[in-house]
C-alpha cells in the first residue's frame, strides 16, 4: 500500500476511536483510555505528515500535536480521580 493510504487509515482509526470513546462508551474508566490511544495515534500521524514542509506547515503540525497532548493530559487527570 502507498504511504498516503496507510496514513489515511491510521488517521481515520484515531478519529473513530476518539469519537467512539466520547459518544458511545459510558464507562468512566474505559472512555479516557480509548481517547488517549486515539490521541497518541493522531500525534504519530501529525509528526509523520507535517514533519517535512515549510515553516507554516511545521507550525500547524506543532499546533495539532499540542492539542492532542493537552487532550491526553486532561484524560490522564480524569483517570486519576
C-alpha positions in Angstrom: 0.0 0.0 0.0 1.0 3.6 -0.5 2.2 5.7 2.4 -0.7 8.1 1.9 -3.2 5.2 2.2 -1.6 4.0 5.4 -1.7 7.5 6.8 -5.3 7.9 5.9 -6.2 4.5 7.5 -4.4 5.4 10.8 -6.0 8.9 10.9 -9.5 7.5 10.4 -8.8 4.9 13.0 -7.7 7.6 15.5 -10.7 9.8 14.8 -13.1 6.9 15.1 -11.6 5.9 18.5 -11.9 9.5 19.8 -15.5 9.8 18.6 -16.4 6.3 19.8 -15.0 7.0 23.3 -16.7 10.3 23.6 -20.2 9.4 22.4 -20.8 5.6 22.8 -18.8 4.5 25.8 -20.3 5.5 29.1 -17.9 3.7 31.5 -15.9 6.2 33.4 -12.6 4.3 33.3 -12.6 3.0 29.7 -13.5 6.1 27.7 -10.4 8.2 28.6 -8.1 5.2 27.9 -9.6 4.8 24.4 -9.4 8.6 23.9 -5.7 8.6 24.9 -5.0 5.8 22.4 -6.7 7.7 19.6 -4.8 10.9 20.5 -1.5 9.2 20.5 -2.2 7.7 17.1 -3.0 11.3 15.9 0.2 12.6 17.3 2.1 10.0 15.4 0.3 10.9 12.2 0.9 14.6 12.8 4.6 14.0 13.2 4.8 11.9 10.0 2.6 14.1 7.9 3.7 17.6 8.9 7.4 16.8 9.7 8.6 17.9 6.3 7.5 21.1 4.7 7.6 24.9 5.1 7.7 26.7 8.4 3.9 27.3 8.3 3.2 23.6 7.7 5.5 22.6 10.5 3.9 25.3 12.8 0.4 23.8 12.2 1.8 20.4 12.9 3.0 21.6 16.2 -0.4 23.1 17.0 -2.0 19.7 16.2 0.5 17.8 18.4 0.0 20.3 21.3 -3.8 19.9 21.1 -3.6 16.1 21.2 -1.1 16.2 24.1 -3.4 18.5 26.0 -6.3 16.1 25.4 -4.1 13.2 26.7 -3.2 15.2 29.9 -6.8 16.0 30.5 -7.8 12.3 30.2 -4.9 11.3 32.5 -6.2 13.8 35.1 -9.7 12.4 34.7 -8.4 8.9 35.2 -6.6 9.9 38.3 -9.8 11.0 40.1 
